[in-house]
């Protein structure tokens, strides 16, 4: 009962159990944080809007993105992944979501920012439906913890639309 | 003949039998827990190990992810694990969703956070989009570093055999 093997086994089991318990408590402490983020996106310019040779519509636009996401960070946060997606309806599809831009915020100090950027990823439709299309721009964020449960949420900003004709 | 009967009647035989039964109990309860997890999380593999660095700095090689799957629609931003007929499943983020009005079937595009391009080149059999049926689960939680044991065991199978052999030896030689 007092051999080295038994003692090592007991110690290791205890250590692993305590570590697992600490990870769970760290994750639960994230629930105490009530975030209050804010964001605003302006479309500065529609750079071009054309029909591709394969037949799908494509848009390039420049956006002003400003946001304050500092309240999302807790001591258990490793990084916050954010992205901006355009959401719209077409005749065939009840929902289309296309991610236009994303970024990784590694620390609380960098969570309040302003950036002007053209879309990082191509805004291509699944057809030729974008002329005069009204769409929402949503800023999504995904809080990735040091251990435990991940949180995700979004802010929906509506009222954007594309021109009626190709540019 | 007499020698065999003597052995069968001795308590030595009972001891071996009870040890075999306890080994069987350990293996069956591990199996029950695993299958129970599969049922609760709705995913064929409720826990996966991150094998590549394509989701850094969020997930590093060796982290483990807990998956959960339900009938909720797939939306942009979710981190999904998909397997469209490849050797190992891939953990990436959904960046595009086109969901059809009537059938609720959706075309999905994914991309690793650290990759410059989307996953279109990776999809098998020249699919341009993923469908929901290829998705095994959404990542809902994670633990760092714990998956390194699995990676080491896969890269150097000899360690797996050593571990299993040692475990087997422990069970057989313990006197309980």
Contacts between the chains, C-beta under 8 A, distances in Angstrom:
chain1	res1	chain2	res2	distance
A	23	B	143	6.2
A	27	B	141	7.1
A	78	B	57	7.6
A	78	B	58	7.0
A	79	B	57	6.2
A	79	B	58	6.0
A	81	B	58	6.3
A	81	B	93	7.7
A	81	B	113	6.4
A	83	B	76	7.6
A	83	B	77	6.5
A	83	B	95	7.4
A	85	B	76	5.0
A	85	B	77	7.4
A	85	B	95	7.9
A	91	B	101	7.9
A	92	B	100	6.3
A	92	B	101	6.4
A	93	B	98	5.1
A	93	B	99	5.8
A	93	B	100	5.5
A	93	B	101	6.2
A	94	B	99	5.7
A	94	B	100	7.0
A	94	B	101	4.2
A	94	B	104	8.0
A	95	B	97	6.6
A	95	B	98	7.7
A	95	B	99	4.5
A	96	B	96	8.0
A	96	B	97	7.0
A	96	B	98	5.0
A	96	B	99	7.5
A	97	B	75	6.6
A	97	B	76	4.0
A	97	B	96	6.4
A	97	B	97	4.4
A	97	B	98	7.9
A	98	B	76	7.8
A	98	B	95	7.8
A	98	B	96	5.2
A	99	B	76	5.7
A	99	B	77	7.9
A	99	B	95	3.8
A	99	B	96	6.2
A	102	B	95	7.9
A	102	B	113	7.7
A	104	B	57	6.9
A	104	B	58	7.6
A	104	B	113	7.0
A	106	B	57	7.2
A	121	B	95	6.8
A	121	B	118	7.5
A	126	B	98	4.8
A	126	B	107	7.0
A	140	B	76	7.0
A	140	B	77	4.3
A	142	B	77	6.0
A	142	B	79	7.5
A	142	B	93	8.0
A	144	B	58	4.7
A	144	B	59	7.9
A	144	B	142	7.7
A	145	B	142	7.6
A	146	B	144	7.1
A	147	B	142	7.2
A	147	B	143	5.7
A	147	B	144	6.4
A	148	B	141	5.6
A	148	B	142	7.5
A	148	B	143	7.9
A	149	B	140	6.4
A	149	B	141	4.6
A	150	B	79	7.7
A	150	B	139	6.9
A	150	B	140	6.3
A	150	B	141	6.3
A	150	B	142	7.0
A	152	B	77	6.0
A	152	B	78	7.4
A	154	B	77	7.4
